[in-house]
């Protein structure tokens, strides 16, 4: 049973990693958003520009996640076969798409808030914070909040240790949580379309705000130790 769980976790991780945004692409997207924000408000401070970019990133990916949730639930509109397809195909598709969007969003937030972060740290921190944020919102974790000093120290410790193993474990946990949540999409007559879209939007928004706070807190912690 444990071996099957590990293989499933590894497959899910590879699937999401293969389609997730790269740190380089995240930097390009953030640069584009910053340029747009500068044009809209030429006299705005750097802090205001960053706030605008961060808000746009969270809003964009939350809306995409909502669309994904509705799209993967659509087979549930047709009772019978459609419901089965939604349970087996749609739910699994939604897990990977949701993870990708949340990790992409978190990667962009990492770059927008701390542009000096190395690509490798941005990638690993984004995976950990995005996945942990989802677990936190679902009530599947302990008392430590990721956007707290203790949470930031925990992430920093993970980066120094066996990062890949930590990420694999988080993928396994979040995969199970998402699979359980995907049961909402098998409700007949399309009710799952509403539930899927709304749930994904709320979860992604929560992950985005949690990631924003975590990255800003991490930046303050780094500045305090210099």
C-alpha positions in Angstrom: 0.0 0.0 0.0 2.8 2.4 0.9 4.7 1.6 -2.3 1.6 2.3 -4.4 1.1 5.6 -2.5 4.7 6.6 -3.2 4.5 5.7 -6.9 1.3 7.7 -7.2 2.9 10.6 -5.4 5.9 10.5 -7.7 3.8 10.3 -10.8 1.6 13.2 -9.7 4.7 15.2 -8.9 6.3 14.5 -12.3 3.1 15.3 -14.1 2.7 18.7 -12.4 6.4 19.5 -12.6 6.4 18.8 -16.4 3.6 21.4 -17.0 4.4 23.9 -14.3 5.9 27.3 -15.2 9.6 27.7 -15.0 11.3 30.4 -12.9 12.5 32.0 -16.1 9.0 32.2 -17.5 7.7 33.5 -14.2 10.2 36.3 -14.3 9.1 37.3 -17.8 5.4 37.3 -16.8 6.2 39.4 -13.7 8.2 41.9 -15.7 5.3 42.2 -18.1 2.9 42.9 -15.2 5.3 45.4 -13.7 5.6 47.3 -17.0 1.8 47.4 -17.3 1.5 48.7 -13.7 4.1 51.4 -14.4 2.2 52.6 -17.4 -1.1 52.7 -15.5 0.5 54.6 -12.5 3.8 56.3 -13.5 4.2 58.1 -10.2 3.4 55.1 -8.0 6.0 53.9 -5.5 7.8 50.6 -5.9 5.7 49.2 -3.0 2.4 50.2 -4.7 3.6 48.7 -8.0 4.5 45.4 -6.2 1.0 45.4 -4.6 -0.7 45.9 -7.9 1.4 43.1 -9.5 0.8 40.7 -6.6 -3.0 41.4 -6.7 -3.1 40.8 -10.4 -1.2 37.5 -10.1 -3.5 36.1 -7.4 -6.7 37.3 -9.3 -5.5 35.9 -12.6 -4.7 32.4 -11.3 -7.8 32.2 -9.0 -10.0 32.9 -12.0 -8.2 30.3 -14.1 -8.6 27.8 -11.3 -12.3 28.5 -11.2 -12.6 28.0 -14.9 -10.7 24.7 -14.6 -13.0 23.5 -11.8 -16.1 24.2 -13.9 -14.6 22.7 -17.0 -13.5 19.4 -15.4 -16.9 19.1 -13.8 -18.9 19.5 -17.0 -19.3 15.8 -17.7 -21.4 15.7 -14.5 -24.1 17.5 -16.4 -25.0 14.2 -18.1 -26.2 11.7 -15.5 -24.8 8.1 -15.7 -21.8 7.9 -18.0 -21.1 11.6 -17.6 -21.0 11.3 -13.9 -18.6 8.3 -14.1 -16.3 10.2 -16.4 -16.3 13.2 -14.0 -15.4 11.0 -11.1 -12.5 9.2 -12.8 -11.3 11.5 -15.5 -12.4 15.0 -14.5 -11.4 14.7 -10.9 -7.9 13.5 -11.7 -7.5 16.2 -14.4 -8.6 18.9 -11.9 -6.0 17.7 -9.3 -3.1 18.3 -11.7 -4.5 21.5 -13.3 -5.2 23.0 -9.9 -1.7 22.1 -8.6 -0.1 23.6 -11.7 -2.0 26.9 -11.4 -1.3 27.2 -7.7 2.4 26.5 -8.2 2.6 28.8 -11.2 1.0 31.5 -9.1 3.3 31.0 -6.2 6.3 31.0 -8.5 5.3 34.4 -9.9 4.7 35.7 -6.4 8.1 34.6 -5.3 9.7 36.5 -8.2 7.5 39.6 -7.8 8.3 39.9 -4.1 11.9 38.8 -4.0 13.5 39.1 -7.5 16.9 38.3 -6.1 15.9 34.8 -5.1 17.7 32.1 -7.1 15.7 30.1 -9.6 16.3 26.9 -7.7 15.1 28.4 -4.4 12.2 30.1 -6.1 11.1 26.7 -7.5 11.5 24.7 -4.3 9.9 27.4 -2.1 7.0 27.7 -4.5 6.3 24.0 -4.5 6.5 23.8 -0.7 4.5 26.9 0.0 1.8 26.2 -2.6 1.3 22.6 -1.5 1.4 23.4 2.2 -1.0 26.3 1.7 -3.5 24.0 0.1 -3.2 21.5 3.0 -3.5 24.3 5.5 -6.7 25.5 4.0 -8.1 22.0 3.9 -7.3 21.6 7.6 -4.9 18.7 7.0 -1.9 20.1 8.7 -0.7 20.8 12.3 -0.7 24.1 14.1 2.2 25.7 12.2 1.0 28.3 9.7 3.2 28.7 6.6 2.9 32.5 6.7 4.3 32.8 10.2 7.9 33.1 11.5 7.8 29.5 12.5 6.5 28.5 9.1 9.1 30.6 7.3 11.9 29.0 9.4 10.4 25.6 8.6 10.6 26.3 4.8 14.1 27.6 5.1 15.0 24.4 6.9 13.4 22.3 4.2 15.6 24.0 1.6 18.7 23.0 3.5 17.6 19.4 3.9 16.1 16.7 1.7 13.9 19.1 -0.3 12.8 16.6 -3.0 11.5 14.1 -0.4 9.6 16.9 1.4 7.9 17.9 -1.8 7.1 14.3 -2.7 5.4 13.9 0.7 3.4 17.1 0.2 2.3 16.0 -3.3 1.1 12.7 -1.8 -0.9 14.5 0.9 -2.4 17.1 -1.4 -3.2 14.5 -4.0 -5.3 12.6 -1.5 -7.0 15.8 -0.3 -7.9 16.9 -3.8 -9.1 13.4 -4.7 -11.5 13.5 -1.7 -12.6 17.0 -2.7 -13.2 15.9 -6.3 -16.1 13.8 -5.0 -18.2 17.0 -5.1 -17.9 16.9 -8.9 -19.9 13.7 -9.3 -23.2 15.3 -8.2 -25.6 14.9 -11.1 -27.2 17.6 -13.2 -24.3 19.9 -13.2 -24.3 21.1 -9.6 -20.7 20.1 -9.4 -19.9 22.7 -12.0 -20.7 25.4 -9.5 -19.1 23.6 -6.6 -15.9 22.9 -8.6 -15.4 26.4 -9.8 -16.2 28.1 -6.5 -14.1 25.7 -4.5 -11.0 26.1 -6.8 -11.3 29.9 -6.8 -11.5 30.1 -3.0 -8.7 27.6 -2.5 -6.4 29.3 -5.0 -7.1 32.7 -3.6 -6.2 31.4 -0.1 -3.0 29.8 -1.3 -2.1 33.1 -3.1 -2.6 35.3 -0.1 -0.8 32.8 2.1 2.2 32.6 -0.3 2.3 36.4 -0.5 2.5 36.8 3.2 5.0 34.0 3.5 7.4 35.4 0.9 7.2 38.9 2.4 7.9 37.5 5.8 10.8 35.5 4.5 12.2 38.7 2.9 12.0 40.5 6.3 13.7 37.6 8.0 16.5 37.6 5.5 17.0 41.4 5.9 17.1 41.1 9.7 19.9 38.5 9.5 22.1 40.5 7.2 
